[in-house]
Amino acid sequence: MRAERRPRRIVVGGVTGSGKTTLARELSDRLGMPHVELDALYWEPNSTPAPAQTFRARVAEALQSEAWVADGNYGIARDIVWARADTLVWLDYGLPVILWQLTRRMWRRVFSHEELWNGNRERLGDHFFSRDSLYLWVFKTYWRRRREYPDHIRRPEFAHLIVVRLRSPRATKDWLAGP
């Protein structure tokens, strides 16, 4: 991992399926820092979103320590997460890569019955026969996120962030490998 200095509070962002949690876990393990998965703070049992104030309070509490790696894209808590972070790793992969990774992840989770958060599990029908489909979500948010991220990064309150924009899984592997 290339850096001028060792990051202490890292947020990993990107669209659904980009590999935010996978990379955050890898960084957490390598750097010996706690991993904060924002999805686990947001989703309650039965795939019910937490109330906004509850979620924001959970995020603020989870990010109190001096070192952590967080992942997620929750605009409702961006002011908390990004203000506290010193480094933003933006996984800005192409749409075909995102769809491929999302498909692999979906099949793995469906067939392994992997628990996500608070007893929630993915079901095959949720991806193909539901308005809550992650595929629909990707198509709704992919281009918007690619437009919004640079705008958010340029905001004065986030000027302190070191931004690492990674445009492919290969670039991410190279970045992790260092110079």
Contact map, one row per residue, 1 for C-alpha under 8 A:
11100000000000000000000000000000000000000000000000000000000000000000000000000000000000000000000000000000000000000000000000000000000000000000000000000000000000000000000000000111111
11110000000000000000000000000000000000000000000000000000000000000000000000000000000000000000000000000000000000000000000000000000000000000000000000000000000000000000000000000011111
11111110000000000000000000000000000000000000000000000000000000000000000000000000000000000000000000000000000000000000000000000000000000000000000000000000000000000000000000000000000
01111100000000000000000000000000000000000000000000000000000000000000000000000000000000000000000000000000000000000000000000000000000000000000000000000000000000000000000000000000000
00111110000000000000000000000000000000000000000000000000000000000000000000000000000000000000000000000000000000000000000000000000000000000000000000000000000000000000000000000000000
00111111000000000000000000000000000000000000000000000000000000000000000000000000000000000000000000000000000000000000000000000000000000000000000000000000000000000000000000000000000
00101111110000000000000000000000000000000000000000000000000000000000000000000000000001100000000000000000000000000000000000000000000000000000000000000000000000000000000000000000000
00000111110000000000000000000000000000000000000000000000000000000111000000000000000011100000000000000000000000000000000000000000000000000000000000000000000000000000000000000000000
00000011111000000000000000000000000000000000000000000000000000000111110000000000000111100000000000000000000000000000000000000000000000000000000000000000000000000000000000000000000
00000011111100000000000000000000000000000000000000000000000000000001110000000000000011111000000000000000000000000000000000000000000000000000000000000000000000000000000000000000000
00000000111110000000000100000000000000000000000000000000000000000000111100000000110010111000000000000000000000000000000000000000000000000000000000000000000000000000000000000000000
00000000011111000001101100000000000000000000000000000000000000000000111100000000000000011110000000000000000000000000000000000000000000000000000000000000000000000000000000000000000
00000000001111100001000000000000000000000000000000000000000000000000001110000000000000011110000000000000000000000000000000000000000000000000000000000000000000000000000000000000000
00000000000111110111000000000000000000000000000000000000000000000000000110000000000000000111000000000000000000000000000000000000000000000000000010000000000000000000000000000000000
00000000000011111100000000000000000000000000000000000000000000000000000010000000000000000011000001000000000000000000000000000000000000000100110010000000000000000000000000000000000
00000000000001111110000000000000000000000000000000000000000000000000000000000000000000000000000001000100000000000000000000000000000001001100000000000000000000000000000000000000000
00000000000000111111000000000000000000000000000000000000000000000000000000000000000000000000000001101100100000000000000000000000000000000000000000000000000000000000000000000000000
00000000000001111111000000000000000000000000000000000000000000000000000000000000000000000011100011001100000000000000000000000000000000000000000000000000000000000000000000000000000
00000000000001011111111000000000000000000000000000000000000000000000000000000000000000000010000000001000000000000000000000000000000000000000000000000000000000000000000000000000000
00000000000111001111111100000000000000000000000000000000000000000000001100000000000000000010000000000000000000000000000000000000000000000000000000000000000000000000000000000000000
00000000000100000011111110000000000010000000000000000000000000000000001100000000000000000000000000000000000000000000000000000000000000000000000000000000000000000000000000000000000
00000000000000000011111111000000000000000000000000000000000000000000000000000000000000000000000000000000000000000000000000000000000000000000000000000000000000000000000000000000000
00000000000100000011111111100000000000000000000000000000000000000000000000000000000000000000000000000000000000000000000000000000000000000000000000000000000000000000000000000000000
00000000001100000001111111110000001000000000000000000000000000000000111000000000000000000000000000000000000000000000000000000000000000000000000000000000000000000000000000000000000
00000000000000000000111111111000001000000000000000000000000000000000100000000000000000000000000000000000000000000000000000000000000000000000000000000000000000000000000000000000000
00000000000000000000011111111100000000000000000000000000000000000000000000000000000000000000000000000000000000000000000000000000000000000000000000000000000000000000000000000000000
00000000000000000000001111111110100000000000000000000000000000000000100000000000000000000000000000000000000000000000000000000000000000000000000000000000000000000000000000000000000
00000000000000000000000111111111111000000000000000000000000000000001100000000000000000000000000000000000000000000000000000000000000000000000000000000000000000000000000000000000000
00000000000000000000000011111111100000000000000000000000000000000000000000000000000000000000000000000000000000000000000000000000000000000000000000000000000000000000000000000000000
00000000000000000000000001111111000000000000000000000000000000000000000000000000000000000000000000000000000000000000000000000000000000000000000000000000000000000000000000000000000
00000000000000000000000000111111100000000000000000000000000000000000000000000000000000000000000000000000000000000000000000000000000000000000000000000000000000000000000000000000000
00000000000000000000000000011111110000000000000000000000000000000000000000000000000000000000000000000000000000000000000000000000000000000000000000000000000000000000000000000000000
00000000000000000000000000111011111000000000000000000000000000000011100000000000000000000000000000000000000000000000000000000000000000000000000000000000000000000000000000000000000
00000000000000000000000000010001111100000000000000000000000000000011100000000000000000000000000000000000000000000000000000000000000000000000000000000000000000000000000000000000000
00000000000000000000000110010000111110000000000000000000000000000001110000000000000000000000000000000000000000000000000000000000000000000000000000000000000000000000000000000000000
00000000000000000000000000000000011111000000000000000000000001100001111000000000000000000000000000000000000000000000000000000000000000000000000000000000000000000000000000000000000
00000000000000000000100000000000001111111000000000000000000000000000011100000000000000000000000000000000000000000000000000000000000000000000000000000000000000000000000000000000000
00000000000000000000000000000000000111111100000000000000001000000000011101000000000000000000000000000000000000000000000000000000000000000000000000000000000000000000000000000000000
00000000000000000000000000000000000011111110000000000000000000000000000100000000000000000000000000000000000000000000100000000000000000000000000000000000000000000000000000000000000
00000000000000000000000000000000000011111111000000000000000000000000000000000000000000000000000000000000000000000001110000000000000000000000000000000000000000000000000000000000000
00000000000000000000000000000000000011111111000001000010011000000000000000000000000000000000000000000000000000000000000000000000000000000000000000000000000000000000000000000000000
00000000000000000000000000000000000001111111000011000010000000000000000000000000000000000000000000000000000000000000000000000000000000000000000000000000000000000000000000000000000
00000000000000000000000000000000000000111111101111000000000000000000000000000000000000000000000000000000000000000000110000000000000000000000000000000000000000000000000000000000000
00000000000000000000000000000000000000011111111111000000000000000000000000000000000000000000000000000000000000000000110000000000000000000000000000000000000000000000000000000000000
00000000000000000000000000000000000000000011111100000000000000000000000000000000000000000000000000000000000000000000111100000000000000000000000000000000000000000000000000000000000
00000000000000000000000000000000000000000001111100000000000000000000000000000000000000000000000000000000000000000000001100000000000000000000000000000000000000000000000000000000000
00000000000000000000000000000000000000000011111110000000000000000000000000000000000000000000000000000000000000000000000100000000000000000000000000000000000000000000000000000000000
00000000000000000000000000000000000000000011111111000000000000000000000000000000000000000000000000000000000000000000000000000000000000000000000000000000000000000000000000000000000
00000000000000000000000000000000000000000111001111100000000000000000000000000000000000000000000000000000000000000000000000000000000000000000000000000000000000000000000000000000000
00000000000000000000000000000000000000001111000111110110000000000000000000000000000000000000000000000000000000000000000000000000000000000000000000000000000000000000000000000000000
00000000000000000000000000000000000000000000000011111110000000000000000000000000000000000000000000000000000000000000000000000000000000000000000000000000000000000000000000000000000
00000000000000000000000000000000000000000000000001111111000000000000000000010000000000000000000000000000000000000000000000000000000000000000000000000000000000000000000000000000000
00000000000000000000000000000000000000000000000000111111100000000000000000000000000000000000000000000000000000000000000000000000000000000000000000000000000000000000000000000000000
00000000000000000000000000000000000000000000000001111111110000000000000000000000000000000000000000000000000000000000000000000000000000000000000000000000000000000000000000000000000
00000000000000000000000000000000000000001100000001111111111000000000000000001000000000000000000000000000000000000000000000000000000000000000000000000000000000000000000000000000000
00000000000000000000000000000000000000000000000000011111111100000000000000011001000000000000000000000000000000000000000000000000000000000000000000000000000000000000000000000000000
00000000000000000000000000000000000000000000000000001111111110000000000000000000000000000000000000000000000000000000000000000000000000000000000000000000000000000000000000000000000
00000000000000000000000000000000000000001000000000000111111111000000000000000000000000000000000000000000000000000000000000000000000000000000000000000000000000000000000000000000000
00000000000000000000000000000000000001001000000000000011111111100000000000001001100000000000000000000000000000000000000000000000000000000000000000000000000000000000000000000000000
00000000000000000000000000000000000000000000000000000001111111110000000000000001100000000000000000000000000000000000000000000000000000000000000000000000000000000000000000000000000
00000000000000000000000000000000000000000000000000000000111111110000000000000000000000000000000000000000000000000000000000000000000000000000000000000000000000000000000000000000000
00000000000000000000000000000000000100000000000000000000011111111000000000000000000000000000000000000000000000000000000000000000000000000000000000000000000000000000000000000000000
00000000000000000000000000000000000100000000000000000000001111111101000000000000100100000000000000000000000000000000000000000000000000000000000000000000000000000000000000000000000
00000000000000000000000000000000000000000000000000000000000111111100000000000000000000000000000000000000000000000000000000000000000000000000000000000000000000000000000000000000000
00000000000000000000000000000000000000000000000000000000000001111111000000000000000000000000000000000000000000000000000000000000000000000000000000000000000000000000000000000000000
00000001100000000000000000000000000000000000000000000000000000111111000000000000000000000000000000000000000000000000000000000000000000000000000000000000000000000000000000000000000
00000001100000000000000000000000110000000000000000000000000000001111100000000000000000000000000000000000000000000000000000000000000000000000000000000000000000000000000000000000000
00000001110000000000000000010000111100000000000000000000000000101111110000000000000000000000000000000000000000000000000000000000000000000000000000000000000000000000000000000000000
00000000111100000000000110110000111100000000000000000000000000000011111000000000000000000000000000000000000000000000000000000000000000000000000000000000000000000000000000000000000
00000000111100000000000100000000001111000000000000000000000000000001111100000000000000000000000000000000000000000000000000000000000000000000000000000000000000000000000000000000000
00000000001110000001100100000000000111000000000000000000000000000000111110000000000000000000000000000000000000000000000000000000000000000000000000000000000000000000000000000000000
00000000001111000001100000000000000011100000000000000000000000000000011111000000000000000000000000000000000000000000000000000000000000000000000000000000000000000000000000000000000
00000000000011100000000000000000000000000000000000000000000000000000001111100100000000000000000000000000000000000000000000000000000000000000000000000000000000000000000000000000000
00000000000000000000000000000000000001000000000000000000000000000000000111111100000000000000000000000000000000000000000000000000000000000000000000000000000000000000000000000000000
00000000000000000000000000000000000000000000000000000000000000000000000011111110000000000000000000000000000000000000000000000000000000000000000000000000000000000000000000000000000
00000000000000000000000000000000000000000000000000010001000000000000000001111110000000000000000000000000000000000000000000000000000000000000000000000000000000000000000000000000000
00000000000000000000000000000000000000000000000000000011001000000000000001111111100000000000000000000000000000000000000000000000000000000000000000000000000000000000000000000000000
00000000000000000000000000000000000000000000000000000000000000000000000011111111111000000000000000000000000000000000000000000000000000000000000000000000000000000000000000000000000
00000000000000000000000000000000000000000000000000000000000000000000000000111111111000000000000000000000000000000000000000000000000000000000000000000000000000000000000000000000000
00000000000000000000000000000000000000000000000000000001001100000000000000001111111100000000000000000000000000000000000000000000000000000000000000000000000000000000000000000000000
00000000001000000000000000000000000000000000000000000000001100100000000000001111111110000000000000000000000000000000000000000000000000000000000000000000000000000000000000000000000
00000000001000000000000000000000000000000000000000000000000000000000000000000111111111010000000000000000000000000000000000000000000000000000000000000000000001001000000000000000000
00000000000000000000000000000000000000000000000000000000000000000000000000000111111111000000000000000000000000000000000000000000000000000000000000000000000011000000000000000000000
00000000100000000000000000000000000000000000000000000000000000100000000000000001111111000000000000000000000000000000000000000000000000000000000000000000000000000000000000000000000
00000001111000000000000000000000000000000000000000000000000000000000000000000000111111110000000000000000000000000000000000000000000000000000000000000000000000001000000000000000000
00000011110000000000000000000000000000000000000000000000000000000000000000000000011111110000000000000000000000000000000000000000000000000000000000000000000000011100000000000000000
00000011111000000000000000000000000000000000000000000000000000000000000000000000000011111000000000000000000000000000000000000000000000000000000000000000000000001111000000000000000
00000000011110000000000000000000000000000000000000000000000000000000000000000000010011111100000000000000000000000000000000000000000000000000000000000000000000001111000000000000000
00000000011110000000000000000000000000000000000000000000000000000000000000000000000000111110000000000000000000000000000000000000000000000000000000000000000000000011110000000000000
00000000000111000000000000000000000000000000000000000000000000000000000000000000000000011111000000000000000000000000000000000000000000000000000000000000000000000011110000000000000
00000000000111100111000000000000000000000000000000000000000000000000000000000000000000001111100000000000000000000000000000000000000000000000000000000000000000000000111100000000000
00000000000001100100000000000000000000000000000000000000000000000000000000000000000000000111110000000000000000000000000000000000000000000000000001000000000000000000111100000000000
00000000000000000100000000000000000000000000000000000000000000000000000000000000000000000011111011000000000000000000000000000000000000000000000000000000000000000000011110000000000
00000000000000000000000000000000000000000000000000000000000000000000000000000000000000000001111111000000000000000000000000000000000000000000000000000000000000000000001100000000000
00000000000000000000000000000000000000000000000000000000000000000000000000000000000000000000111111100000000000000000000000000000000000000000010000000000000000000000000000000000000
00000000000000000000000000000000000000000000000000000000000000000000000000000000000000000000011111110000000000000000000000000000000000000000000000000000000000000000000000000000000
00000000000000000100000000000000000000000000000000000000000000000000000000000000000000000000111111111000000000000000000000000000000000000000000000000000000000000000000000000000000
00000000000000111100000000000000000000000000000000000000000000000000000000000000000000000000111111111100000000000000000000000000000000000000000000000000000000000000000000000000000
00000000000000001000000000000000000000000000000000000000000000000000000000000000000000000000001111111110000000000000000000000000000000100000000000000000000000000000000000000000000
00000000000000000000000000000000000000000000000000000000000000000000000000000000000000000000000111111111000000000000000000000000000000000000000000000000000000000000000000000000000
00000000000000001110000000000000000000000000000000000000000000000000000000000000000000000000000011111111100000000000000000000000000000000000000000000000000000000000000000000000000
00000000000000011100000000000000000000000000000000000000000000000000000000000000000000000000000001111111110000000000000000000000000000100000000000000000000000000000000000000000000
00000000000000000000000000000000000000000000000000000000000000000000000000000000000000000000000000111111111000000000000000000000000000000000000000000000000000000000000000000000000
00000000000000000000000000000000000000000000000000000000000000000000000000000000000000000000000000011111111100000000000000000000000000000000000000000000000000000000000000000000000
00000000000000001000000000000000000000000000000000000000000000000000000000000000000000000000000000001111111110000000000000000000000000000000000000000000000000000000000000000000000
00000000000000000000000000000000000000000000000000000000000000000000000000000000000000000000000000000111111111000000000001010000000000000000000000000000000000000000000000000000000
00000000000000000000000000000000000000000000000000000000000000000000000000000000000000000000000000000011111111100000000000010000000000000000000000000000000000000000000000000000000
00000000000000000000000000000000000000000000000000000000000000000000000000000000000000000000000000000001111111110000000000000000000000000000000000000000000000000000000000000000000
00000000000000000000000000000000000000000000000000000000000000000000000000000000000000000000000000000000111111111110000011000000000000000000000000000000000000000000000000000000000
00000000000000000000000000000000000000000000000000000000000000000000000000000000000000000000000000000000011111111100000011110000000000000000000000000000000000000000000000000000000
00000000000000000000000000000000000000000000000000000000000000000000000000000000000000000000000000000000001111111100000000000000000000000000000000000000000000000000000000000000000
00000000000000000000000000000000000000000000000000000000000000000000000000000000000000000000000000000000000111111100000000000000000000000000000000000000000000000000000000000000000
00000000000000000000000000000000000000000000000000000000000000000000000000000000000000000000000000000000000011111110000011000000000000000000000000000000000000000000000000000000000
00000000000000000000000000000000000000000000000000000000000000000000000000000000000000000000000000000000000011111111000011000000000000000000000000000000000000000000000000000000000
00000000000000000000000000000000000000000000000000000000000000000000000000000000000000000000000000000000000010001111111110000000000000000000000000000000000000000000000000000000000
00000000000000000000000000000000000000010000000000000000000000000000000000000000000000000000000000000000000000000111111111000000000000000000000000000000000000000000000000000000000
00000000000000000000000000000000000000110011100000000000000000000000000000000000000000000000000000000000000000000011111110000000000000000000000000000000000000000000000000000000000
00000000000000000000000000000000000000010011100000000000000000000000000000000000000000000000000000000000000000000011111100000000000000000000000000000000000000000000000000000000000
00000000000000000000000000000000000000000000110000000000000000000000000000000000000000000000000000000000000000000011111110000000000000000000000000000000000000000000000000000000000
00000000000000000000000000000000000000000000111000000000000000000000000000000000000000000000000000000000000000000011111111000000000000000000000000000000000000000000000000000000000
00000000000000000000000000000000000000000000000000000000000000000000000000000000000000000000000000000000000011001111101111100000000000000000000000000000000000000000000000000000000
00000000000000000000000000000000000000000000000000000000000000000000000000000000000000000000000000000000010011001101000111110100000000000000000000000000000000000000000000000000000
00000000000000000000000000000000000000000000000000000000000000000000000000000000000000000000000000000000000001000000000011111110000000000000000000000000000000000000000000000000000
00000000000000000000000000000000000000000000000000000000000000000000000000000000000000000000000000000000011001000000000001111111000000000000000000000000000000000000000000000000000
00000000000000000000000000000000000000000000000000000000000000000000000000000000000000000000000000000000000000000000000000111111110000000000000000000000000000000000000000000000000
00000000000000000000000000000000000000000000000000000000000000000000000000000000000000000000000000000000000000000000000001111111110110000000000000000000000000000000000000000000000
00000000000000000000000000000000000000000000000000000000000000000000000000000000000000000000000000000000000000000000000000111111110111100000000000000000000000000000000000000000000
00000000000000000000000000000000000000000000000000000000000000000000000000000000000000000000000000000000000000000000000000011111110010000000000000000000000000000000000000000000000
00000000000000000000000000000000000000000000000000000000000000000000000000000000000000000000000000000000000000000000000000001111111010000000000000000000000000000000000000000000000
00000000000000000000000000000000000000000000000000000000000000000000000000000000000000000000000000000000000000000000000000001111111110000000000000000000000000000000000000000000000
00000000000000000000000000000000000000000000000000000000000000000000000000000000000000000000000000000000000000000000000000000000111110010000000000000000000000000000000000000000000
00000000000000000000000000000000000000000000000000000000000000000000000000000000000000000000000000000000000000000000000000000110011111011000000000000000000000000000000000000000000
00000000000000000000000000000000000000000000000000000000000000000000000000000000000000000000000000000000000000000000000000000111111111111000000000000000000000000000000000000000000
00000000000000010000000000000000000000000000000000000000000000000000000000000000000000000000000000000000000000000000000000000010000111111100000000000000000000000000000000000000000
00000000000000000000000000000000000000000000000000000000000000000000000000000000000000000000000000100100000000000000000000000010000011111110000000000000000000000000000000000000000
00000000000000000000000000000000000000000000000000000000000000000000000000000000000000000000000000000000000000000000000000000000001111111111000000000000000000000000000000000000000
00000000000000010000000000000000000000000000000000000000000000000000000000000000000000000000000000000000000000000000000000000000000111111111100000000000000000000000000000000000000
00000000000000110000000000000000000000000000000000000000000000000000000000000000000000000000000000000000000000000000000000000000000001111111110000000000000000000000000000000000000
00000000000000000000000000000000000000000000000000000000000000000000000000000000000000000000000000000000000000000000000000000000000000111111111000000000000000000000000000000000000
00000000000000000000000000000000000000000000000000000000000000000000000000000000000000000000000000000000000000000000000000000000000000011111111100000000000000000000000000000000000
00000000000000100000000000000000000000000000000000000000000000000000000000000000000000000000000000000000000000000000000000000000000000001111111110000000000000000000000000000000000
00000000000000100000000000000000000000000000000000000000000000000000000000000000000000000000001000000000000000000000000000000000000000000111111111000000000000000000000000000000000
00000000000000000000000000000000000000000000000000000000000000000000000000000000000000000000000000000000000000000000000000000000000000000011111111100000000000000000000000000000000
00000000000000000000000000000000000000000000000000000000000000000000000000000000000000000000000000000000000000000000000000000000000000000001111111110000000000000000000000000000000
00000000000001100000000000000000000000000000000000000000000000000000000000000000000000000000000000000000000000000000000000000000000000000000111111111000000000000000000000000000000
00000000000000000000000000000000000000000000000000000000000000000000000000000000000000000001000000000000000000000000000000000000000000000000011111111100000000000000000000000000000
00000000000000000000000000000000000000000000000000000000000000000000000000000000000000000000000000000000000000000000000000000000000000000000001111111110000000000000000000000000000
00000000000000000000000000000000000000000000000000000000000000000000000000000000000000000000000000000000000000000000000000000000000000000000000111111111000000000000000000000000000
00000000000000000000000000000000000000000000000000000000000000000000000000000000000000000000000000000000000000000000000000000000000000000000000011111111100000000000000000000000000
00000000000000000000000000000000000000000000000000000000000000000000000000000000000000000000000000000000000000000000000000000000000000000000000001111111110000000000000000000000000
00000000000000000000000000000000000000000000000000000000000000000000000000000000000000000000000000000000000000000000000000000000000000000000000000111111111000000000000000000000000
00000000000000000000000000000000000000000000000000000000000000000000000000000000000000000000000000000000000000000000000000000000000000000000000000011111111001000000000000000000000
00000000000000000000000000000000000000000000000000000000000000000000000000000000000000000000000000000000000000000000000000000000000000000000000000001111111001101000000000000000000
00000000000000000000000000000000000000000000000000000000000000000000000000000000000000000000000000000000000000000000000000000000000000000000000000000111111101100000000000000000000
00000000000000000000000000000000000000000000000000000000000000000000000000000000000000000000000000000000000000000000000000000000000000000000000000000011111111100000000000000000000
00000000000000000000000000000000000000000000000000000000000000000000000000000000000000000000000000000000000000000000000000000000000000000000000000000000011111100000000000000000000
00000000000000000000000000000000000000000000000000000000000000000000000000000000001000000000000000000000000000000000000000000000000000000000000000000000001111110000000000000000000
00000000000000000000000000000000000000000000000000000000000000000000000000000000011000000000000000000000000000000000000000000000000000000000000000000001111111111000000000000000000
00000000000000000000000000000000000000000000000000000000000000000000000000000000000000000000000000000000000000000000000000000000000000000000000000000000111111111000000000000000000
00000000000000000000000000000000000000000000000000000000000000000000000000000000000001000000000000000000000000000000000000000000000000000000000000000000000011111100000000000000000
00000000000000000000000000000000000000000000000000000000000000000000000000000000010011110000000000000000000000000000000000000000000000000000000000000000100001111110000000000000000
00000000000000000000000000000000000000000000000000000000000000000000000000000000000001110000000000000000000000000000000000000000000000000000000000000000000000011111000000000000000
00000000000000000000000000000000000000000000000000000000000000000000000000000000000000111100000000000000000000000000000000000000000000000000000000000000000000001111100000000000000
00000000000000000000000000000000000000000000000000000000000000000000000000000000000000111100000000000000000000000000000000000000000000000000000000000000000000000111110000000000000
00000000000000000000000000000000000000000000000000000000000000000000000000000000000000001111000000000000000000000000000000000000000000000000000000000000000000000011111000000000000
00000000000000000000000000000000000000000000000000000000000000000000000000000000000000001111100000000000000000000000000000000000000000000000000000000000000000000001111110110000000
00000000000000000000000000000000000000000000000000000000000000000000000000000000000000000011110000000000000000000000000000000000000000000000000000000000000000000000111110110000000
00000000000000000000000000000000000000000000000000000000000000000000000000000000000000000011110000000000000000000000000000000000000000000000000000000000000000000000011111110000000
00000000000000000000000000000000000000000000000000000000000000000000000000000000000000000000100000000000000000000000000000000000000000000000000000000000000000000000011111111000000
00000000000000000000000000000000000000000000000000000000000000000000000000000000000000000000000000000000000000000000000000000000000000000000000000000000000000000000000111111100000
00000000000000000000000000000000000000000000000000000000000000000000000000000000000000000000000000000000000000000000000000000000000000000000000000000000000000000000011111111110000
00000000000000000000000000000000000000000000000000000000000000000000000000000000000000000000000000000000000000000000000000000000000000000000000000000000000000000000011111111111000
00000000000000000000000000000000000000000000000000000000000000000000000000000000000000000000000000000000000000000000000000000000000000000000000000000000000000000000000011111111100
10000000000000000000000000000000000000000000000000000000000000000000000000000000000000000000000000000000000000000000000000000000000000000000000000000000000000000000000001111111110
11000000000000000000000000000000000000000000000000000000000000000000000000000000000000000000000000000000000000000000000000000000000000000000000000000000000000000000000000111111111
11000000000000000000000000000000000000000000000000000000000000000000000000000000000000000000000000000000000000000000000000000000000000000000000000000000000000000000000000011111110
11000000000000000000000000000000000000000000000000000000000000000000000000000000000000000000000000000000000000000000000000000000000000000000000000000000000000000000000000001111111
11000000000000000000000000000000000000000000000000000000000000000000000000000000000000000000000000000000000000000000000000000000000000000000000000000000000000000000000000000111111
11000000000000000000000000000000000000000000000000000000000000000000000000000000000000000000000000000000000000000000000000000000000000000000000000000000000000000000000000000010111
